[in-house]
Amino acid sequence: MPPGLAVSVLKAIFQGVHVQSLLQVDRHTVFSIITNFMRSREEELKGLGADFTFGFIQVMDGEKDPRNLLLAFHIVHDLISKDFSLGPFVEELFEVTSCYFPIDFTPPPNDPYGIQRDDLILSLRAVLASTPRFAEFLLPLLIEKVDSEILSAKLDSLQTLNACCAVYGQKELKDFLPSLWASIRREVFQTASERVEAEGLAALHSLTACLSCSVLRADAEDLLDSFLSNILQDCRHHLCEPDMKLVWPSAKLLQAAAGASARACEHITNSVLPLLLEQFHQHTQSNQRRTILEMILGFLKLQQKWSYEDKDERPLSSFKDQLCSLVFMALTDPSTQLQLVGIRTLTVLGAQPDLLSSGDLELAVGHLYRLSFLEEDSQSCRVAALEASGTLTALYPGAFSSHLLPKLAEELHKGESDVAREVGPTKYSRHFRCLQALSAVSTHPSIVKETLPLLLQHLCQANKGNVITESSEVIAVCQSLQQVAEKCQQDPESYWYFHETAVPCLFALAVQASMPAKESSVLRKVLLEDEVLAALASVISTATTHLSPELAAQSVTCIVPLFLDGNTSFLPENSFPGQFQPFQDGSSGQRRLVALLTAFVCSLPRNVEIPQLNRLMRELLEQSCGHSCPFSSTAAAKCFAGLLNKQPQGQQLDELLQLAVDTVEAGLASESSHNQAFTLLLWITKALVLRYHPLSTCLTTRLMGLLSDPVLGPAAADGFSLLMSDGSDVLTRAGHADVRIMFRQRFFTDNVPALVQGFHAAPQDVKPNYLKGLSHVLNRLPKPVLLPELPTLLSLLLEALSCPDSVVQLSTLSCLQPLLLEAPQVMSLHVDTLVTKFLSLSSSHSMAVRIAALQCMHALTRLPTPVLLPYKAQVIRALAKPLDDKKRLVRKEAVSARGEWFLLGSPGS
């Protein structure tokens, strides 16, 4: 278009076309023309001055179609934001847009345009809040709508006020502050809607922030002080009322204003805090004190938002002694709820820089120590105290090192003798709590260097002193060690310290336990138990997963030779009575320690080179099929699979796979080792499925073939659960395994058709194995993938409900329940069968199956009501029986399901 033509076109439209008499599509075209010209001919249009604004007002006036309004609102916003001249038409422009406020629009059903109410609300709000020039017209309108009885109008007005505060200053707000405050106060004090209350508080916060940020002239009035004084005048007296009826609304208003700026926070805190401290001492009941302390806590949290260069400028400095005294009173109160608030308040006070003195810290540590050893009925306080100890230790390591760790060390030493003497259910209670406390405070590098040796020394001394008599004690120590390792993962230096200190020590203890000894040690037997080795392995894994490749390479050169060559030189106190040779005809105890090797090597980064890998893999293969101990052979199989999964493509991987397949086939052919060979097959298959290796298809087919095996068939069916589930110890993403994001979907696509075909072709006695395998696959599959296949698979799922195996029943019910919610139309076609099966299973001998069946009966009520009504009376009668079930959880589900069926078809249900 040549210059000037756009202006001519618009003049012709403004002067010669009565736009609002046109059809919607033509009006939409006019708005589109204006939009395009504003984008491409902005300077030409600005040459029209205020005439352009006046012309557009005439075009928009009276528009009702939401499609056109979205364009019109966008044009008005551009008029203002791109600085078009409004001239004397500011009020007219406001009127032509504000007449739609608040938006009252409900889109018609099946609206092809997809315009929602929120789209119009946000577009109009962007216009109204785009310029301070609208303030004198908009603010009275907002006050009027907030004071109305319409909930949506209140919400929209408060949200719009919030948006306006971002562009307004003191000048625009000055004349309306009293009315705005009165409306907001009334909504917070009197409203029954939490949403209105929340928006009112947000608006007050924004108003205070706006007043705080405005730049003042030297002779101008500071409206912030007067505004905050009005708030304090209307709220302070409620904090002193005996019935405390309006205490919380007043506190919320004060905190909303105080949180807007450092000035507001200081003004309100200095006025309110002395009053609350006085009220705390005046009230004697614990619940009232708790309420007051929670309010104080709210104001203390606000202080964390602001920083002060001068220590004496901090508002809390003058109240420090009173606050500490109050908190310590709360911590010694008999009320658990008041103690909990006291612990939270102490944590917030401690987070204030340089606020607590050394004497305050010593008292705080003493209280936290006492609360950490409370009895069982105060578990919530004990947990909170441990959490607070961890938070404050990171801030004040010196105080906790001086005042807490000596007490914990003494308690731990005392516990060693107490554990040997005491009996009964509380045998280890204080001892366990001491271990929990040691792990909880290990949040600072300097503290870790004190707590870790304590925990490890406890294990070593127990080994020498023959003190620990039960595996639960060792597992408790391992759990504490693992928690310390998890906390160290955030700091590379602490993490490496933990690894190089704890991992050799744990290996040394385990190796020592596996050696023949003249004097029998109770701990040596305990250390070789399955659960204890699993706990030790978990610590080693947690201490390895976050190592850098360089540090991991240092560690692997020590640990792998330990197992292959018996090189114990890196272990502390390595004077062992014999050789450590777990792969060379070692004792059964030594072979069990392969579980610890698995935890280490399967947690290493993928790019860490493992020394003597070929030899190690061959030794693992031999142990996985060559020994009758299930724990040792499974640990070797998992280790082999974990290393195989990370092995890069190439000749070495192909040779290892061929060797593994040959070993599996030879083992399956031998009656003495077929169980171990099957376990090896399962773990190798999972390792390859996760990384999309081509051989995984052949191995899965081999696994399917075993479903018809009379001995291994049930185990093969359960194996599909392992293939589809996330790993917990090996083959995990945390352990750097090669896990593709869509492996379940791919496994489903590649293998479920063969499973279905195998089911139809299988003899009757092995069909349950196919059903169990299929239910495991479907139960682990993301539901969006399953829904399109549901019509073809539903008949098999229903047949699986008739399988006598409770595992199959439970897995199938778990699969069906979400489908009842997500695919009601498909499920409705089988409602007769579903009702019959679910009611039958609600009397199963398995409690888990009964619960799942009742949950499915509950989910059935989401199907279309006309489909369910013929079964209503039958279901209500049948569900009366599980109401008397001997298990409370079953009765609970029965009540919930029967209640939904009672309401079926009733008005409003």
Secondary structure, DSSP 8 states (H G I E B T S, - for coil): --TTHHHHHHHHHHHH--GGGS-HHHHHHHHHHHHHHHHHSHHHHHTTTHHHHHHHHHHHTT---HHHHHHHHHHHHHHHHTT---TT-HHHHHHHHHTT-S------TT-TT---HHHHHHHHHHHHTS-GGGHHHHHHHHHHHHTSS-HHHHHHHHHHHHHHTTT--HHHHGGGHHHHHHHHHHHHHH-S-HHHHHHHHHHHHHHHHHHHH----TTS--HHHHHHHHHHHHHGGGGG-TT-TTHHHHHHHHHHHHTT-HHHHHHHHHHHHHHHHHHHHH--SHHHHHHHHHHHHHHHHHHTT---SSGGG-TTGGGHHHHHHHHHHHHTSS-HHHHHHHHHHHHHHHHSTT-S-HHHHHHHHHHHHHHTT--GGGHHHHHHHHHHHHHHHHH-HHHHHHHTHHHHHHHHHHHHHHHHH--STTTTHHHHHHHHHHHHT--SHHHHHHHHHHHHHHHHHHHHHT---SHHHHHHHHHHHHHHHHHHTT-HHHHHHHHHHHHHHHHHHHHHHHS--SS--HHHHHHTSHHHHHHHHHHHHHTTTT--HHHHHHHHHHHHHHHHH---TTSTT---SS---SSSS--HHHHHTHHHHHHHHTTS-TT---TTHHHHHHHHHHHHHH-S-HHHHHHHHHHHHHHHHHS-SSHHHHHHHHHHHHHHHHHHHSTTTHHHHHHHHHHHHHHHHHTT-THHHHHHHHHHHGGG-TTTHHHHHHHHHHHHS--SSSS-TTTT----TTHHHHHHHHHHHHHHHHHHHS-GGGHHHHHHHHHHHHHTS-HHHHGGGHHHHHHHHHHHTT-S-HHHHHHHHHHHHHHHHH-HHHHHTTHHHHHHHHHHHTT-S-HHHHHHHHHHHHHHTTS-HHHHGGGHHHHHHHTTSGGG-SSHHHHHHHHHHHHHHHHTTSTT-
